[in-house]
Amino acid sequence: MERKNTLKPGSIEIPLLCELAGDSAHLIHARWVAGVLVLLATVICVHVLDLPLPEGPLYVLGALILLYNTALAFYTRRSYIPDPLLCITHTRKILILQISLDLMSMAAFLHLTGGICSPAKPLLLIHVLVVAILMSRQIALLFVSLDVVMIALIAFFEFLGLLPHYSVTPAFPPNTYADEIYVVSRLAFIALASFAIGYLTTTIMNRQRRRDHRIAHLLLTAQKVSATLSLSELTVDLADCAAEALSVQGASVRLIDESSGRLVFCGAHGLSQTYCEDCPPEIPREILEEELLTNPPIIIHDVDQDTRLQDPKALLREGIRSMVTAPILSHGKPLGILNVYAKDPYAFKAPHTDFIMKIAYLGATAIENALSFKRLELSGQERGMFVRMVTHELRTPVASAQSLVKTLLRGLAGDFAEKQYTLLARVDVRLEQLMNLINDLLALAAERIVDFEKYVHPVPIQQNVKQVIHQLSDEIESRKIELTVHEKETEFYTQATEDGLIKIFENLISNAIKYTPAGGKISVEMESLGQLARIRITDNGIGIPAEDLPHIWDEFYRARNAKRTGIMGTGLGLSIVKHYVDSFGGLIDLTSVEGEGTNILVTFPLCHEPPPSSEAEIDVGN
Amino acid sequence: MAKILIIDDDPDIVTSARLCLEARRHEVIEAQNGTEGLEKIQAENPDLIILDVMMDTTTEGFQLTLQLRNPDPSSAYKAYSKIPILMLTSIHSTTPLRFGPTEDYLPVEEFVDKPIDPDDLIEKVEALLQK
C-alpha cells in the first residue's frame, strides 16, 4: 500500500517548468526594450526636449542593461539540465538573479532621473508587479521591501547630500528633494502602493497556481487511471493523485466486494499499514448509503467531534483531523468510496470537495473498465476449464475404445477371420479420425483461450522443426518421399512456445507429406535474415485449386482435391497453424498451383538466445 | 516374468494393458484409485507400476507418485520408492491446457500416451524391467 510520496520527475512538473522557462524568456525580451528605451529616451530628453539629464551615466546604464541581458540570454540558451526537478530550481535561481539585477538598474535609473522627484517612479510598480507574478509570496514581499528600501535610501542619501541630486524636471523647485514632508509623504505612498500591489497580486497568483496544480493532477489522474486495467494499481494511483493534488496527508479507495458486499480497502496513500489492514470503513454503511446517494460528498470537518465516525481514535492515531468521503459511482451504481484525509480540522472547503468528486468520477470509469476486464479474464479462465473438461470427457472413451481395438488388432485376445480383421481395422481408422478431430479442436480452443503472452519464451526454431521431421520420418520413408533440409549452422530463436511451434510445423510438414504422391519431393529451408526467421516448406504434391485458396485458413475447410484423395483430415490444421503463427507475431504466406505443388513461407521475428540457465530448464521440459 | 500393478479407474484401459502384459507372461494386479494403489503396492511389492494421471481427482496420479517417491526416511513407502513408474498420460502435450504439473519435476521413469499402442507399451515395460 505504501508508495513514494513524490511524483516521478517529468510528470506534473513539466507544465511548471515550461511556465518558468517562458517567464524567464519574456523577461529577457522585455529587457531588450527597456535597455533601448533608456538610450532612446535619454537622446530625446537631452537633445530634443533639452532636459538637464546626466547624459553620460544614462548611456552607460542603458548599455549595462543591454550587456547583462546579452549575458543572461546567452547563459539561458546554453544551459541544459535534463532532470526537470533540478532544472526548475536552476530556472528559479536565474529568475531571482534577473530580478535582482533589474532592481539595481532601476535604483540607478531613478537616481539619475531625479531620485524622489523622478517622474519615472511609477516604473517601480512594474518591478513590484513582475516580482509578485513570478515569485512566491515570501520572495515577492522581500523584493517589494527591497524596492521600497532602495528608493528610501536614494531619497535619504540625496537629502543628506551623500549622493548628488539631479534636478531633471524644470517645473519642480530645485530643493524639493530636501523637503522632509514631500520626501516622507512620497515614500509612504510608494511603500503603501507597492505592498498592496505585491500582496494582492501574489494572492491572485497563488489561487491561480493552486487551480493549475489541481487541473494538472486531474489530467495526470486521467492519464494514470486510463493506462492500467489492474484494479490494485488503479486504486493506488487514484489515492496518490487525490492526496498529492490537494497536498493533504492521505487518501484511500475502498471498493464494494461483489461477493460479500463489504467495503474493502483497495488502495491507499499516506496511511499506515496497520490502519489499512485493520480499520473498518470510517463511516458506517447506513450513513454512507443515505448521505452519499442523496447529498455527496460527506465532509467530516473535525474527526474529534463528528458523531458519524465509527472509530475516530484510529483516525486520530494516524494524525487525521478532517476527511471527505466521495462516492465512486458508475451509471448511478455505487462501486466504492474515495476518502481524502487532512491533518488539520476544517481543511476541506468547497473547491476541494468539488475536486474530490471529480477525481472519484474519473476513477469510476476506470474502475468499471478494470472490473469488466477482470470479469472477462475470469470468464476466459472458466471457458478454458470447460474446454479442458469437455476434451477430457471426449478423449477418455475414445482412447479406451482405441486401446481395446488396438489390442484386438494385435491379436492379443485371439485370432480373427480376415474380414473381421478388416472391419476392425476400419473401426481403428475411424477412431483415429475422431481422436484427431478432438485434438485439433483442443489445439484451436487452447489458442483462443490461453493468453500465450504469459508462456512465450525464446524457442530454438531449427531444433523444433528438425524434431518434427524426425517424428514424421517413418511416414516419409514409407512414402518414399525425398525430403531435403537446408539449415543454418547457428540456431536462431523466436518468442513462442515449443508446443505451438511444433504444432505449426507438424501440421505443415505432415500436410506436405500427405498430399505429395509417393516418390515426390519436399524441401524445408530455414534461414535468418536481418530481424526475421524464414522457414520455407515446398512440395511438388497435388497443390490447391485456385478457387479453394481464399478459404484454406477457414475452420473445417478442405480443398476439393484433398477430399478426393480419401486422405483423413479434419480441416482444422491450417486454421490452427494460422492462429499459432499470429499469436507468436509471425506471418504465413501460401502459394500453390493445383497439380504442381505448394510453397509455404513462415516468418517469425527473431529474438535473442536465452541465457544458458533458462535454456537448460527448457531442455528438461523437453 | 514380472509382477506389474496397473492403477487406473478405466476398466477398458486396464483390460487393454492387461492383455498386452499377460501376452508377455507378466503377472498383472489392478487398483482402481490412488488409495487402493498404495495399499496394493505395500501388499504386493510389484516390479513395475503403470499409473494413470486422472482418477478420482485430476492429479491423483501425480499425488501418488510424489507420495511414493517421498525422500523422507520415515515415509511409509520408503521400501517401495525405487519401483519404476510408467505413467499413462491423457494429453501428451505441454499446451497450457494440460492437466497437473509439468513433467519437469515428476519423478516417473516413462510415459505412455493414451490410447495404448500394444507394441509401444510392451517395449517400454520391457525396457524398464531390464533396468
Interface residues (C-beta under 8 A of the other chain):
Chain A: G384 V387 R388 T391 H392 R395 T396 V398 A399 S400 A401 Q402 S403 L404 K406 T407 R410 L412 A413 L431 M435 L442 A443 A445 A446 I449 V450 F452 K454 Y455 T497 E498 D499 G500 E617 V620 G621
Chain B: D10 D12 I13 T15 S16 A17 L19 C20 A23 M54 S90 I91 S93 T94 T95 P96 L97 F99 T102 E103 D104 K114 P115 I116 D117 P118 D119
